[in-house]
Amino acid sequence: MKSLQDRLVVVGEPLATLEEFFPGEGTFEEKGIIYSSIIGRVLIDKHKRELGVIPFKTLLVPKPGFRVIGMVTGFSNHYANVEIFCMNGVKLDHEYTGVIGRESLGKSHSRFRGINVRTYVSENDMVYGIVISTVNTILLDISYREYGVVKAYCKFCGNTLVLSGKGLFCPLCRNNEKRKISIFYGESIERLVSRT
Ligand SMILES: [Zn+2]
């Protein structure tokens, strides 16, 4: 089991002792102390009892397994385009564009498959998802219960929609809308960033 810590460490920062861990990539050892040799985040492999540091830059290039937050900016063919503005707990300066398509709903959501992608996300929605492929495009998966739309706006009046049963509801114009909703719908952006 591996765990990635939130905190950024700097070059030469003491991280642990040799009694606690074996020094992994991105570290050096001196007199029984493990130090970081790069700027990045600490990755602990409990199984191997190894402590390494992953470079900050690596954290900012999308890879399968990375969790992201983004905004749906539009649709092209059978895909929704998502401007990714947060990944791995880091707010991004230059945004990556990901896509949501039928493959994003997995096998567990057979009820969504075969249906237009607009059935589960709309323009300007904020979504929380996980990267499943970076081969041609950054493909996001939103099938699991934690993933999906985390903030959405009413298509008639622009007011923020609130949860109502299994759907969304506009308190102003009493409009009902449907999405693939995350269990974290309505959480503050800071809380959501900490989940990536
Ligand atoms: Zn409304």
Residues whose N, C-alpha, C, O or C-beta is under 5 A from the ligand:
A	BS01	ZN	C154 F156 C157 G158 N159 C170 L172 C173 N175
